[in-house]
């Protein structure tokens, strides 16, 4: 997997080489978890892996020096998620739409 970072944002945030390397590593770790999600069909496994993705999303926000805020996590893009994609895209980041029957986000 090739990760390309927004170089203007790297400069704007004043990130050094070590911080950039951390961001690249976190992206690789996140993609590895997403790949595991693609191979899983068990709701309990999907929920656990989704929690790992969420933790990595927070770590990425911190590494990029952004405020830690779940409303900027694009949860509906996760494999196995049944939540309304178009509604979430339209209302991003102000409102989140979850489906009760989603194996990851349902209740």
C-alpha positions as CSV (number, residue, x, y, z in Angstrom):
1,X,0.0,0.0,0.0
2,X,1.3,3.4,-0.9
3,X,0.4,6.3,1.3
4,X,0.6,9.8,0.0
5,X,0.3,12.7,2.4
6,X,-0.9,16.2,1.7
7,X,2.5,18.0,1.6
8,X,0.9,21.5,2.1
9,X,-0.7,20.2,5.3
10,X,2.5,18.7,6.5
11,X,4.2,22.1,6.0
12,X,1.2,24.0,7.5
13,X,1.2,21.9,10.6
14,X,5.0,22.1,10.9
15,X,5.5,18.4,11.0
16,X,9.0,17.0,11.2
17,X,10.3,13.8,9.6
18,X,9.6,11.7,12.7
19,X,6.0,13.0,12.9
20,X,5.5,12.3,9.2
21,X,6.9,8.7,9.6
22,X,4.5,8.1,12.5
23,X,1.5,9.3,10.3
24,X,2.6,7.0,7.5
25,X,2.9,4.1,9.9
26,X,-0.5,4.8,11.5
27,X,-2.0,4.8,8.0
28,X,-0.4,1.4,7.2
29,X,-1.7,0.0,10.5
30,X,-5.2,1.3,9.8
31,X,-5.3,-0.2,6.3
32,X,-4.2,-3.5,7.8
33,X,-7.1,-3.5,10.2
34,X,-9.5,-2.5,7.3
35,X,-8.2,-5.4,5.3
36,X,-8.9,-7.8,8.2
37,X,-12.4,-6.4,8.3
38,X,-12.9,-7.2,4.6
39,X,-12.2,-10.8,5.3
40,X,-14.5,-11.1,8.3
41,X,-18.2,-11.7,8.4
42,X,-18.7,-12.1,12.1
43,X,-20.4,-9.1,13.7
44,X,-18.4,-9.4,16.9
45,X,-15.1,-9.5,15.0
46,X,-16.2,-6.5,12.9
47,X,-17.1,-4.5,16.0
48,X,-13.8,-5.2,17.6
49,X,-11.9,-4.3,14.4
50,X,-13.9,-1.2,14.0
51,X,-12.9,-0.2,17.6
52,X,-9.3,-0.6,16.5
53,X,-9.9,1.6,13.5
54,X,-11.5,4.3,15.7
55,X,-8.5,4.2,18.1
56,X,-6.2,4.6,15.0
57,X,-8.3,7.5,13.7
58,X,-7.8,9.3,17.0
59,X,-4.1,8.6,16.9
60,X,-4.0,10.0,13.4
61,X,-5.8,13.1,14.4
62,X,-3.3,13.6,17.3
63,X,-0.3,12.9,15.0
64,X,-1.7,15.5,12.5
65,X,-2.2,18.0,15.4
66,X,-5.9,18.1,14.9
67,X,-8.5,18.3,17.7
68,X,-9.6,14.8,18.6
69,X,-13.2,14.7,17.4
70,X,-15.2,11.6,16.3
71,X,-17.4,13.6,14.0
72,X,-14.6,13.6,11.5
73,X,-14.2,9.8,11.4
74,X,-15.8,8.4,8.3
75,X,-17.2,5.3,9.9
76,X,-19.6,4.5,7.1
77,X,-16.7,3.6,4.8
78,X,-15.7,0.6,6.9
79,X,-16.2,-2.8,5.4
80,X,-19.4,-4.4,6.7
81,X,-21.0,-1.1,7.7
82,X,-24.6,-0.8,6.6
83,X,-25.1,2.8,7.8
84,X,-26.5,5.2,5.2
85,X,-23.6,6.2,3.1
86,X,-25.1,9.1,1.1
87,X,-26.8,10.6,4.2
88,X,-23.5,10.5,6.1
89,X,-21.7,12.1,3.2
90,X,-24.3,14.8,2.8
91,X,-24.3,15.7,6.5
92,X,-20.6,15.2,7.2
93,X,-19.3,16.3,9.7
94,X,-22.3,17.8,11.3
95,X,-24.6,14.9,11.7
96,X,-24.1,11.1,11.8
97,X,-26.6,8.5,10.6
98,X,-26.5,5.0,12.0
99,X,-28.7,2.0,11.2
100,X,-30.0,-0.2,13.9
101,X,-29.3,-3.3,11.9
102,X,-25.7,-2.4,11.1
103,X,-23.4,-5.3,12.3
104,X,-20.8,-2.7,13.4
105,X,-22.8,0.3,14.7
106,X,-26.2,-1.3,15.3
107,X,-27.7,-1.9,18.7
